[in-house]
Amino acid sequence: MSSLNLNKVILCGRLCAEPELKQTPSGVSVLSFSLAVNRRFQSKSSDGQQGNQADFISVVAWRQTAEFIARYFHKGSALCVTGSLQTRTWQDQNGQKRYATEVVVDEAMFVDSKNESGAGQTYTPDAYATPSFSSGAGSTATPKFEEIKADDDLPF
C-alpha cells in the first residue's frame, strides 16, 4: 500500500489590509497577511437562494516572494497564491498553548486586468539565484516576469 501525501493550496482573493514587510532578526523578509476569498453557498431553506460569504485566510510569504507581494500589492488588490497549509504551536505569555494554521506561499501572481495591475505576470522565486530586488533604499532592480500574450479568440 502506497502512502499518498499531498499538501497544495491555491487561493485567489483580495488583500484585507495593506501588507507590511518585516525582517527576522537574521534579516529574512517575511510578510503575513489575510486574503479574503469568497465562498458560494446555497440556502438550506425551501427558496434555495444562493449567496457568497467571505473566508479570511491567514497567509505567510517569505524572502523574495514576500518582497514581491509587498511591492506590487495593496489593500483590496486581487492576488492569487499557491502554497501549502501549515500549522504551528507556541506558548503565549500566560503559558497557554496556542495554534495557528496558515498558508505558506510558494508562488504569487497578478489576477486583475492588465490595465489595473499587469495581469498575466507570475513571480516564482528561484532559490538558487540572487534576489531580483533588495529591501535597500534606491534599489531599481525588478523581478523577472514571463510575458504572456493576450488571446482574444477565447470562446468564453
Secondary structure, DSSP 8 states (H G I E B T S, - for coil): --------EEEEEEESS----EE-TTS-EEEEEEEEEEEEEE-SSTT--EEEEEEEEEEEEEHHHHHHHHHH--TT-EEEEEEEEEEEEEE-TTS-EEEEEEEEEEEEEE-S-HHHH-TT-EE---TTS--SS-SSTT-------------TT---
